[in-house]
Amino acid sequence: MQRLLIKNATLVNENQCRIADVRIVGERIEVIGQSLSAQTGEQIIDASGLHLFPGVIDDQVHFREPGLTHKGNIQSESRAAVAGGITSFMEMPNVNPQTTTLDALEEKYQRAAGRAFANHSFYLGATNDNLEVIKSLDPNAACGVKIFMGASTGNMLVDDEAVLTGIFANSPVLIATHCENTPMIQQLETQYKAQYGENIPMQMHAEIRSREACYQSSSTAIALAKKNGARLHVLHLTTAEELNQFPAITDLSQLAQATVTAEACVHHLWFNKDDYATLGAQIKCNPSIKLRSDQLALQQAVNDDRIAVIATDHAPHTWSEKQNSYFNAPSGLPLVQHMLPALLELYHQGVFTLERIVRKTAHAVAERYQLKDRGYIREGYFADLTLVDLNQSVTVNPDNILYHCGWSPFNGQSFRSAVTTTLVNGQLVWHQGAIQSQANGQRLTFNR
């Protein structure tokens, strides 16, 4: 059984920072203490001057498998994720074939077995036609049910009011929603196309995927959740107006059963509309990156606990796909490798504390999704851990980008902090700038 001792780390955990040693035996943390003596056969990592975080749990990724593997796959994107300190991910259903049946859901777990570098769970996707499938879902078989209450691929836009009501009344698991109003967006697309033709400036994406479309959809979802007693998690908020719909939840123990919670994504916390001028389609995503005032409002909502979770919405496309004109350039950007370095840069800028970053990327995700034995540095919990050096500068460039698509909107960005080590289930998977082991990610389990 593998034994590992992390010495002299500054633990960032449960709203405090303290220097301690952590002994790992097999997959789990055995002891957290002071001045622990090395035992025979124990590998030692001297973490003096480094900070030890619970591994990031990313509740929203698109790894593109099956069917879209020219963009990315479970193996490649989870490898990039562990390099960025992410130890668990929850993956979305808009692949090909879509994850809208129990068989398709189970097939994804089979694909991930032995190939995913991080722990994982998958969403069951909602459609206008699979309400009975959702009703029959084992609560431990999926992290949640994903509803696209906005434009999506295939038939995954759920716009039948009776079906929506049925899902909110009957889902046995957390409901996660993409909230945009499709008819409102389509009307603006027509309007802007009449003005600009096919060559709509990329910055107009912030106007076309409008704040009104977001608010109309998220307010509808919240009303449905409250009416039907559902548990709703609204993904990737982008506007200041929407934030007023979410109460501050300061007690982590209340997250599991809260009626409504919200998520913000790292790119909406980092970028704003001004960045389209230099990055163009690289930051085209749905919902869109909006105004500087929205960016600041989202940052504030993270700090006052109206935003419960920070995630990535990692959604890679090939570089050539992103070079197209407005209507032909797909929405989405790769982020898992650079989420934590970007958040740590915001720490250096005084936006977030280290404790808050950990709360929003680990503790709160574990609580909201009712994960079993993950999300904290605790004795008996799985050893999903990330060591970061707050003083090691790294510049993003094509040579160190691990995404299958080979590019990043952060290309050329220098971050003042680096992920030095990532452990998944007690195994050293990322260390000193390289993958150190075979994939050992496990299927996530739940306290449900």
C-alpha positions in Angstrom: 0.0 0.0 0.0 1.4 3.4 -1.0 2.4 5.7 1.8 3.2 9.4 1.4 4.1 12.1 4.0 3.7 15.8 3.1 5.8 17.8 5.5 5.5 21.5 6.5 2.7 22.5 4.1 0.5 25.5 4.8 -3.0 23.9 4.7 -5.8 26.1 3.3 -8.9 24.3 4.6 -12.2 25.1 6.3 -11.6 28.8 6.5 -8.1 28.7 8.0 -4.5 28.5 7.1 -2.1 26.5 9.2 1.2 24.7 8.9 0.9 20.9 9.3 2.0 17.5 8.0 -0.3 15.1 6.2 0.2 11.4 6.1 -1.5 9.5 3.3 -1.9 5.7 3.4 -3.3 4.1 0.3 -6.1 6.3 -1.1 -6.9 8.3 2.0 -5.6 10.8 4.5 -4.6 8.9 7.7 -3.2 11.7 10.0 -3.0 15.5 10.0 -0.6 16.7 12.6 2.6 18.5 13.6 6.1 17.2 13.3 5.1 13.7 12.1 8.1 11.4 11.8 8.7 9.5 8.6 8.0 5.8 8.6 9.7 3.0 6.8 8.9 3.0 3.1 7.2 6.4 3.2 7.7 8.8 0.3 8.3 12.3 1.7 7.4 15.6 0.0 8.8 18.7 1.7 6.1 21.3 1.2 7.9 24.1 3.1 6.7 27.4 1.6 3.9 25.7 -0.4 0.2 25.8 0.2 -1.9 22.6 0.3 -5.5 22.8 -1.0 -8.2 20.3 -1.3 -8.3 19.3 -4.9 -10.5 21.4 -7.1 -13.9 19.8 -7.9 -15.1 21.2 -11.3 -18.9 20.8 -11.5 -19.1 21.8 -15.2 -16.9 20.5 -18.0 -17.4 19.4 -21.6 -14.7 16.8 -22.4 -16.3 16.0 -25.9 -16.4 12.2 -25.6 -18.1 10.4 -27.3 -18.5 11.8 -30.8 -16.6 15.0 -30.7 -13.1 13.7 -29.9 -11.4 15.9 -32.5 -11.9 18.7 -29.9 -11.0 16.8 -26.8 -11.5 13.5 -24.9 -11.8 12.2 -21.4 -8.2 11.2 -21.2 -6.6 14.4 -22.7 -8.8 16.9 -20.9 -8.6 15.2 -17.5 -4.8 15.1 -17.9 -4.9 18.9 -18.4 -7.2 19.2 -15.4 -4.9 17.5 -12.9 -2.1 19.7 -14.2 -4.3 22.5 -13.1 -5.1 21.1 -9.7 -8.5 19.7 -10.5 -9.0 16.3 -8.9 -12.7 15.7 -9.8 -14.9 16.7 -12.6 -18.6 16.5 -13.6 -19.2 16.2 -17.3 -22.0 17.4 -19.5 -24.4 15.4 -21.7 -24.3 17.3 -25.0 -22.0 14.8 -26.8 -22.8 12.4 -29.6 -24.8 10.3 -28.8 -26.2 12.6 -26.2 -26.3 11.4 -22.6 -30.0 11.3 -22.3 -30.6 7.6 -21.5 -29.5 5.4 -18.6 -27.5 3.2 -21.1 -25.7 6.2 -22.5 -24.9 7.4 -19.0 -23.4 4.1 -17.9 -21.4 3.9 -21.2 -19.7 7.1 -20.3 -18.5 5.7 -17.0 -17.1 2.7 -18.9 -15.2 5.1 -21.2 -13.7 6.9 -18.2 -12.6 3.8 -16.4 -8.8 3.5 -16.5 -8.6 6.7 -18.7 -9.7 9.6 -16.5 -6.9 11.1 -14.5 -9.4 12.7 -12.2 -12.4 11.4 -10.3 -15.6 11.9 -12.3 -19.4 11.8 -12.5 -21.7 12.6 -15.4 -24.9 14.5 -15.8 -28.0 12.9 -17.3 -29.3 15.3 -20.0 -32.9 16.4 -20.1 -34.9 16.6 -23.3 -38.6 17.3 -24.2 -38.9 13.5 -24.5 -37.2 11.7 -21.6 -39.1 12.7 -18.4 -39.7 9.1 -17.6 -36.0 8.3 -17.8 -35.3 11.1 -15.4 -37.9 9.9 -13.0 -36.2 6.4 -13.0 -32.7 7.7 -12.4 -30.9 6.2 -9.4 -29.8 9.2 -7.3 -26.3 7.8 -7.1 -25.9 7.2 -10.8 -25.4 10.8 -11.9 -24.2 14.0 -10.3 -27.3 15.8 -11.6 -29.8 16.4 -14.3 -28.8 19.0 -16.8 -31.4 21.2 -18.5 -30.5 23.5 -21.4 -33.1 26.2 -20.9 -31.4 28.0 -23.8 -30.0 27.1 -27.2 -28.1 23.8 -27.3 -27.3 21.0 -29.7 -29.8 18.6 -31.1 -33.0 18.3 -29.2 -31.5 19.2 -25.8 -33.3 22.5 -25.6 -36.1 21.9 -23.2 -38.9 24.4 -24.0 -42.0 22.3 -23.3 -43.5 23.9 -20.2 -45.2 20.7 -19.1 -42.0 18.7 -19.4 -40.1 21.4 -17.5 -42.7 21.3 -14.7 -42.4 17.5 -14.7 -38.7 17.6 -14.3 -38.7 20.1 -11.5 -41.4 18.2 -9.7 -39.8 14.7 -10.1 -36.0 14.9 -10.5 -34.4 12.6 -7.9 -31.2 14.6 -8.1 -30.0 18.2 -8.3 -31.1 20.1 -11.4 -28.4 22.1 -13.1 -29.5 24.7 -15.7 -28.1 26.6 -18.6 -30.3 29.7 -18.5 -30.9 31.8 -21.7 -34.1 32.5 -23.5 -33.8 31.2 -27.0 -36.5 33.3 -28.8 -35.0 36.5 -27.4 -31.6 35.5 -28.7 -32.8 34.5 -32.1 -34.6 37.9 -32.5 -31.3 39.7 -31.7 -29.4 37.5 -34.1 -31.8 38.5 -36.9 -31.5 42.1 -36.0 -27.7 42.1 -35.9 -27.4 40.1 -39.1 -29.5 42.6 -40.9 -27.1 45.3 -39.7 -23.7 43.5 -40.2 -24.4 40.5 -42.4 -22.3 37.4 -41.6 -19.4 39.5 -40.2 -20.9 40.5 -36.9 -18.1 41.9 -34.7 -17.3 39.4 -31.9 -17.9 41.9 -29.2 -21.6 42.0 -30.2 -21.9 38.5 -28.7 -22.3 40.3 -25.4 -25.4 42.0 -26.8 -26.9 39.1 -28.7 -26.7 36.7 -25.8 -28.3 39.4 -23.9 -28.6 40.1 -20.1 -32.4 40.1 -20.6 -32.3 36.6 -22.1 -30.3 35.4 -19.1 -32.6 37.0 -16.5 -35.8 35.8 -18.1 -34.6 32.2 -18.2 -33.0 32.1 -14.8 -36.0 33.7 -13.1 -38.2 31.1 -14.8 -36.0 28.3 -13.5 -36.0 29.7 -10.0 -39.8 30.0 -10.0 -40.2 26.4 -11.1 -37.8 25.2 -8.4 -39.6 27.1 -5.6 -43.0 26.0 -6.8 -42.1 22.3 -7.1 -39.7 22.0 -4.1 -36.8 21.1 -6.4 -33.1 21.6 -5.8 -31.7 24.0 -8.5 -28.2 25.0 -9.3 -28.0 27.7 -11.9 -24.8 27.5 -13.9 -22.5 30.2 -15.2 -24.2 33.4 -14.2 -23.1 36.4 -16.2 -25.1 39.5 -15.1 -25.4 41.7 -12.1 -29.2 41.6 -12.3 -29.4 37.9 -11.9 -27.4 37.9 -8.7 -30.3 39.5 -6.8 -32.3 36.3 -7.1 -29.9 34.3 -5.0 -29.7 34.5 -1.2 -26.3 34.5 0.5 -25.7 31.1 2.0 -22.8 31.4 4.5 -23.3 28.1 6.3 -21.9 25.3 4.1 -24.1 22.7 5.8 -27.2 24.4 4.3 -26.0 23.9 0.7 -27.1 20.3 0.2 -30.8 21.0 0.7 -30.9 24.6 -0.5 -33.6 25.3 -3.1 -31.5 27.6 -5.2 -27.8 28.1 -5.6 -25.6 29.6 -8.3 -22.3 29.1 -10.0 -19.8 31.5 -11.6 -17.2 30.4 -14.1 -13.6 31.6 -14.1 -13.7 33.2 -17.5 -16.6 35.4 -16.4 -14.6 36.4 -13.4 -11.5 37.1 -15.4 -12.6 38.6 -18.8 -15.1 41.3 -19.8 -16.5 42.8 -23.0 -13.3 44.8 -23.6 -11.3 41.6 -24.1 -13.2 40.7 -27.3 -11.0 43.4 -29.0 -7.9 41.2 -28.6 -9.3 37.7 -28.2 -12.3 37.7 -30.4 -13.9 34.2 -30.9 -11.4 32.7 -28.3 -13.7 34.0 -25.6 -17.0 33.5 -27.4 -19.0 31.4 -25.1 -22.6 30.9 -24.0 -23.8 32.7 -21.9 -21.6 35.5 -23.1 -18.9 37.4 -21.3 -20.5 40.8 -20.6 -19.6 44.1 -19.1 -16.8 45.1 -16.7 -19.6 46.0 -14.2 -21.0 42.4 -14.5 -17.5 41.0 -13.9 -17.1 43.1 -10.7 -20.6 42.1 -9.5 -19.8 38.4 -10.0 -16.6 38.8 -8.0 -18.5 40.5 -5.2 -21.1 37.8 -5.2 -18.5 35.2 -4.7 -17.2 37.1 -1.7 -20.6 37.5 -0.1 -21.8 33.9 -0.8 -24.5 34.6 -3.3 -22.4 32.6 -5.7 -21.9 29.2 -4.1 -19.5 27.6 -6.6 -16.7 28.5 -9.1 -16.2 26.2 -12.1 -14.8 26.2 -15.6 -17.4 25.2 -18.2 -14.4 23.9 -20.0 -15.5 23.5 -23.6 -12.7 23.0 -26.2 -12.9 23.6 -29.9 -10.1 23.3 -32.5 -8.2 26.4 -33.4 -9.4 26.3 -37.0 -13.0 26.2 -35.8 -12.5 29.3 -33.8 -11.2 31.2 -36.8 -14.6 31.4 -38.5 -16.9 34.3 -38.7 -19.4 35.1 -36.0 -22.2 32.6 -36.8 -19.7 29.8 -37.7 -17.3 30.1 -34.8 -18.5 27.8 -32.0 -19.0 28.9 -28.5 -16.7 27.6 -25.7 -13.1 27.8 -24.5 -10.6 25.4 -22.8 -10.0 26.3 -19.1 -9.3 23.4 -16.8 -5.5 23.7 -16.8 -5.6 27.4 -16.0 -8.6 27.9 -13.7 -6.7 27.6 -10.4 -3.7 29.7 -11.6 -6.2 32.4 -12.7 -8.0 32.4 -9.4 -4.7 32.6 -7.6 -3.8 35.6 -9.7 -7.0 37.2 -8.5 -5.8 36.4 -5.0 -2.6 38.3 -5.7 -4.8 41.2 -7.0 -6.7 41.3 -3.7 -10.0 40.0 -5.2 -10.3 36.7 -3.3 -8.7 35.2 -0.3 -7.1 31.7 -0.5 -9.8 30.5 1.9 -12.5 31.7 -0.3 -11.0 30.1 -3.4 -10.9 26.8 -1.6 -14.5 27.2 -0.3 -15.9 27.9 -3.8 -13.9 25.2 -5.7 -13.9 22.4 -3.2 -15.9 22.6 0.0 -19.1 24.1 -1.5 -19.1 21.8 -4.5 -18.8 18.7 -2.3 -21.7 20.0 -0.1 -24.0 21.0 -2.9 -23.6 17.7 -4.7 -23.4 15.6 -1.5 -20.1 14.0 -2.4 -18.8 11.3 -0.2 -15.5 11.9 1.6 -14.1 14.5 -0.8 -13.7 18.3 -0.9 -11.9 18.8 2.4 -8.5 18.0 4.0 -9.8 15.7 6.7 -8.6 12.5 8.2 -10.4 9.6 6.6 -11.2 11.5 3.4 -9.7 10.7 0.0 -6.4 12.2 -0.5 -7.4 14.5 -3.4 -4.9 17.3 -2.8 -3.2 20.1 -4.7 0.1 21.8 -3.7 0.6 25.4 -5.1 3.6 27.7 -5.0 2.3 31.2 -4.7 5.7 32.6 -5.8 6.4 30.5 -8.9 5.7 32.4 -12.0 4.5 30.5 -15.1 3.7 31.9 -18.5 1.2 30.1 -20.6 2.6 29.1 -24.0 2.0 26.4 -26.6 4.7 24.2 -25.2 3.0 23.8 -21.8 -0.7 23.7 -22.9 -2.0 20.2 -22.4 -5.5 20.6 -24.0 -6.1 18.3 -27.0 -7.0 21.5 -29.0 -3.6 23.0 -28.3 -4.6 26.5 -27.5 -5.7 28.7 -24.6 -7.3 32.1 -24.2 -4.6 32.7 -21.6 -1.7 32.2 -24.1 1.0 34.7 -23.2 -0.4 35.3 -19.7 2.1 35.2 -16.8 0.6 33.8 -13.6 2.4 34.5 -10.3 1.4 31.1 -8.9 1.8 27.5 -10.1 0.3 24.1 -9.4 3.4 22.0 -8.4 1.7 18.8 -7.3 -1.7 17.1 -7.7 -2.7 13.9 -5.8 -5.8 11.9 -6.8 -6.9 9.2 -4.4 -3.5 9.3 -2.7 -1.5 8.9 -6.0 1.0 11.4 -7.3 -0.4 12.2 -10.7 1.2 15.6 -11.4 4.5 16.7 -10.0 7.3 19.0 -11.0 5.7 19.9 -14.3 4.9 16.4 -15.6 2.4 13.6 -15.4 3.8 11.0 -12.9 1.4 8.0 -13.1 -1.3 6.2 -15.0 -4.9 7.5 -14.8 -6.5 6.5 -11.5 -9.6 8.6 -11.3 -12.6 6.9 -9.7 -16.3 7.2 -10.1 -17.6 9.8 -7.6 -20.0 8.5 -4.9 -22.6 10.5 -3.0 -24.2 10.7 0.4 -27.8 10.5 -0.9 
